[in-house]
């Protein structure tokens, strides 16, 4: 990484980055210094330290998948008399799902701002604590309003996680591995979905647990797993990149030096010299106006790209997969206690996609892979809708079709998070993630469940076909936009993709 950066056709003119050409962490005036910390992080080989980051930060998506899947699969059970809640299945997959997503959007914006201001580490501890407390209270619900309230607060914590975690991961993982690691971590949501689907089978079996107890224990298990993750997360450090721009250059140097020493001992060899340095001009906290101008005035093409990708994947997932269990029960008579088997299959397809295709985002490239995964998933979903409308599918074959669709869609959806977390300047990273997640998810994830709960639950084949086609069309639009606007960020330093505002004189 060097400064100044290479010309960027997506960036509108702004002040040119500065560099004094001096050595790492040397001064260039009051509040100004030159450092090789970002380049030192990018040239690190994969190590146990990186695995600790992945486990400590990435595994929270497993909890999110567990949470959402449990709710989808217990919707029918909660609506049954004797469940302990006076609520309908449509309220669970519609109102409660929309409130969960509304909470996630609100939490992303609220915690995203705090993450950029107070640091990645503080906030990814706080957001997980909020999530755990709200999930525990959901398990204790006795009234529908209580259930709705804590679904909102659970989403509030998860939204904060998306902003804090994705920004931290991208800033700690070497550029050579960033694409595949980010995709697999975001795709690990579906490992939780598999667990939630299989768990619901046991928890909803009234021969094992009473009707009003099993669903509560499902949420309680998520709390236990979250506490384990919280213990691991204590050892994940603050982002040295964040420290650099917040007056903590010495801390960043010490942290990276300790990591380098640990990795050299593990690998038994010295590390190569870093590839470049960057000059940082320390600035105060940035206001929303500066952030907005940076994202929309300086990088308008990237803003359009991020918004389109998020809306497409949000409609596909939040609008349709929330109600997959209801579709199986309504059209194929699958018992509510057995929908978990089917959901486990499509969840497996969702995880295998990023796992197998993730490496290609670092080799073949972002533009080709993002556009192709969005377009393929959209076109395959159109085919599924056509077959479903003709009555050619069974519960099994519909599940197979969804598994294939989501193999590509999950990879594309994960790349949306990767995209917005790496194409904007570091000072705005968490807030950019939060903004695009919130706006895209609000468009597709709040309105989607409310609209599609009626469509997929109406019992009318045409309504469900329409639901499928809307999701498919929006994914295709996302793919076409990516063809023209995607950023070739593979194997490039974050500072090369988007120069930090701190590399420019204040």
Secondary structure by P-SEA (a helix, b strand, c coil): cccccccccccccccbbbbccccccccccccccccaaaaaaaaccccaaaaaaaaaccaaaaaaaaaaaaaaaaccccccccccccccccccccaaaaaaaaaaaaaaaaaaaaaacccaaaaaaaaaaaaaaaaaaaaacccaaaaaaaaaaaaaaaaaaaaaaaaaaaaccccccaaaaaaaaaaaaaaaaaaaaaaaaaaacccccccccaaaaaaaaaaaaaaaaaaaaccccccaaaaaaacaaaaaaaaaaaaaaaaaaaaccccccccbbbbbbccccccaaaaaaaaccccaaaaaaaaaaaaaaaaaccccccaaaaaaaaccccccccaaaaaaaaaaaaaaaaaaaccccccccaaaaaaaaaaaaaaaaaaaaaaaaaccccaaaaaaaaaaaaaaaaaaaaaaaaaaacccccccaaaaaaaaaaaaaaaccaaaaaaaaaaaacccaaaaaaaaaaaaaaaaaaaaaaaccccccccccccccccccccccc
